[in-house]
Amino acid sequence: MNLTSNHLTGFAAGVGAAALGFYLYKKNQRQVDEFLRSQGLNLPGCGAHDPGSLTLEELVAEKERLEDLIAEREMAVSEPEAQAA
């Protein structure tokens, strides 16, 4: 089998299309992952951010989200204890 310019052109076009697809996915990863989750595809740990790369506003928002989760869990644990007493 001889390699022709058509083979090389097809290979280059495929690599270019794959690179473009990967770039667009990474640029819109959060929206794509949310869409896939809404379709029933559970993605393991996708979109996890490195805390060192977050801005101050993003860190504060994450801190508030975690504090809210902690408060909800504490309330969930204390409510059954209060009802049992």
C-alpha positions as CSV (number, residue, x, y, z in Angstrom):
1,M,0.0,0.0,0.0
2,N,1.4,3.3,-1.1
3,L,1.1,6.4,1.0
4,T,-0.4,9.2,-1.2
5,S,-1.0,12.8,-0.6
6,N,-4.7,12.0,-0.1
7,H,-3.7,9.8,2.9
8,L,-1.6,12.6,4.4
9,T,-4.3,15.2,3.7
10,G,-6.9,13.0,5.4
11,F,-4.7,12.4,8.4
12,A,-4.0,16.1,8.8
13,A,-7.7,16.9,8.5
14,G,-8.5,14.3,11.1
15,V,-5.9,15.6,13.5
16,G,-7.1,19.1,13.0
17,A,-10.8,18.1,13.6
18,A,-9.8,16.2,16.7
19,A,-7.8,19.2,18.0
20,L,-10.7,21.6,17.3
21,G,-13.2,19.3,19.0
22,F,-10.9,18.9,22.1
23,Y,-10.4,22.7,22.2
24,L,-14.2,23.4,22.0
25,Y,-14.9,20.7,24.7
26,K,-12.3,22.1,27.1
27,K,-13.6,25.7,26.5
28,N,-17.2,24.6,27.3
29,Q,-16.5,21.6,29.5
30,R,-18.9,22.6,32.3
31,Q,-21.9,23.1,30.0
32,V,-21.1,19.9,28.1
33,D,-20.7,17.8,31.3
34,E,-24.0,19.2,32.7
35,F,-25.7,18.3,29.5
36,L,-24.3,14.8,29.6
37,R,-25.3,14.4,33.2
38,S,-28.9,15.5,32.4
39,Q,-28.9,12.8,29.7
40,G,-28.1,10.2,32.4
41,L,-24.4,9.8,31.8
42,N,-22.5,9.9,35.1
43,L,-19.1,11.4,34.6
44,P,-16.6,10.6,37.3
45,G,-15.0,13.8,38.7
46,C,-15.0,15.8,35.6
47,G,-14.3,19.5,35.8
48,A,-12.5,19.4,39.1
49,H,-10.6,22.6,39.5
50,D,-7.2,22.9,41.0
51,P,-7.7,25.2,44.0
52,G,-4.4,27.0,43.3
53,S,-5.7,28.2,39.9
54,L,-9.0,29.7,41.2
55,T,-9.5,33.4,41.4
56,L,-10.4,35.0,44.8
57,E,-14.0,35.3,43.8
58,E,-14.2,31.6,42.8
59,L,-12.5,30.6,46.1
60,V,-15.0,32.6,48.1
61,A,-17.9,31.2,46.2
62,E,-16.6,27.6,46.8
63,K,-16.1,28.4,50.5
64,E,-19.7,29.6,50.8
65,R,-21.0,26.5,48.9
66,L,-19.0,24.2,51.3
67,E,-20.2,26.1,54.3
68,D,-23.8,25.7,53.1
69,L,-23.3,21.9,52.6
70,I,-21.8,21.6,56.1
71,A,-24.8,23.4,57.6
72,E,-27.3,21.3,55.7
73,R,-25.5,18.1,56.9
74,E,-25.4,19.3,60.5
75,M,-29.1,20.1,60.4
76,A,-29.9,16.7,58.9
77,V,-28.0,15.0,61.7
78,S,-29.4,17.1,64.5
79,E,-33.1,16.8,63.3
80,P,-33.5,13.0,63.9
81,E,-31.9,13.4,67.3
82,A,-34.3,16.2,68.2
83,Q,-37.3,14.2,67.0
84,A,-36.2,11.1,69.0
85,A,-36.0,13.0,72.3
